[in-house]
Amino acid sequence: TPAIIVGGLVTLVVYFFTKDITHAVSLGLVLGAICSATAPAATTDVLQEYRTRGPLTTTVYGIVAMDDAVALILYTIASSIATPLIGGNSLSFGLQLLNIAKDIFGSIIVGGAVGFVLLFITRPILDKEARVLTFALSCLFLSTGICDALNLDNILAAMSLGFVMVNFAPPKAKSIFTLVDKYTPPIYVLFFVLVGAKLNIWIITPFLGLLALIYVGGRTLGKTIGATLGACLTKAPKTVQKFLPYCLLSQAGVAIGLSIAAGSDFADSIGPEILLIITATTFIVQLIGPVFVKVGVTKAGECGLN
C-alpha cells in the first residue's frame, strides 16, 4: 500500500513539473519500493524500553522482521523496470530475481548456520559473561564478514542468527542479548553521524523539498491504510487494528541502504535525487516515528507487561 501511494503521488507530481514521463515513472517506482521498509531497531528499542507485551507488540515484531525481504524484493522489481526506461546498466529481470532470491535465502542460511555455531559454543559457558559476550560479538562479525565476501545481505543474516538463538537456545542463553545490547548505543550514534554527513542541505531545491514532503505524507498514509486493512482482513484484535499504524513510521538503515544502491545503479539519472530525498526524510521520520510507537503501545495498554 505505501509503495503504491508513494509511487503514484511522486509520479504524478514529477510529471506535472517536468513533463518527462520516463523520469517520473522511474522515480516513483524506486521511491515507492524503498518506502515500504520500516526501521527495526528504532521500533523495537521503544518496545523494549517500555517493556511491552501483547498482540500489538507481537504483530509489530513480526512485521519489522519481514521488512528487509519485502523492501529488497520490491526494489529489485522497481529497479529492473526503471533501468530500461531511463537507460542504465543492469541485469535482466529474471537474473535480478534470481540474485535477490540468492541474497535472501543465502543470507538466512549463513545467519542460521552461524547462530547454531554460537549456540554450540556458548552452551557450556553460559555462566561466564565475558566469554559469552566475546563469542557472541565474534559470531556476529563472522556472519557480517561472510555476507560481505559473498555479496549477501548482512542484516538478514544477523536477523537469522538472532532467530536461531531465540528459538533453539535454552532460556538462560537469552541473556546474550542483554550483554550485546550494552554495545549498541555508540553504534546507533555513529550510524546517524554518517547519515548526517550525506545530507547537504544547500543542494536541496524547492522541488526536491516538495518531493520529500510528498514522500513522508504518502508513506504515512500508505502505512496507515495498509496496516489497518491488513489487521481487519486477518481479524486481528481491536488494539492491533487501531494502533498498528502508529508503530510503523520509523525509517532508517534499510531505506538508506537501498537509496545508496539506487545512487549507484542510477548515478547519472535519478540516483542523486533518491539519495537526497531518503536521507532528508529519515531525519523527519526518525524524530516522529519512535514517539508514535510509544503512543500506540500506551494506548493499547501493553506498556510494563513484559
Sequence and secondary structure as in RCSB ss.txt:
>XXXX:A:sequence
TPAIIVGGLVTLVVYFFTKDITHAVSLGLVLGAICSATAPAATTDVLQEYRTRGPLTTTVYGIVAMDDAVALILY
TIASSIATPLIGGNSLSFGLQLLNIAKDIFGSIIVGGAVGFVLLFITRPILDKEARVLTFALSCLFLSTGICDAL
NLDNILAAMSLGFVMVNFAPPKAKSIFTLVDKYTPPIYVLFFVLVGAKLNIWIITPFLGLLALIYVGGRTLGKTI
GATLGACLTKAPKTVQKFLPYCLLSQAGVAIGLSIAAGSDFADSIGPEILLIITATTFIVQLIGPVFVKVGVTKA
GECGLN
>XXXX:A:secstr
 HHHHHHHHHHHHHHHHH  HHHHHHHHHHHHHHTT   HHHHHHHHHHTT  SHHHHHHHHHHHHHHHHHHHHH
HHHHHHHHHHH      HHHHHHHHHHHHHHHHHHHHHHHHHHHHHHGGGTT HHHHHHHHHHHHHHHHHHHHHH
T  HHHHHHHHHHHHHHHS GGGGHHHHHHHTTHHHHHHHHHHHHHHT  GGG  HHHHHHHHHHHHHHHHHHHH
HHHHHHHHTT  HHHHHHGGGGS    HHHHHHHHHHHHHTTTTTHHHHHHHHHHHHHHHHHHHHHHHHHHHHHT
T TT  
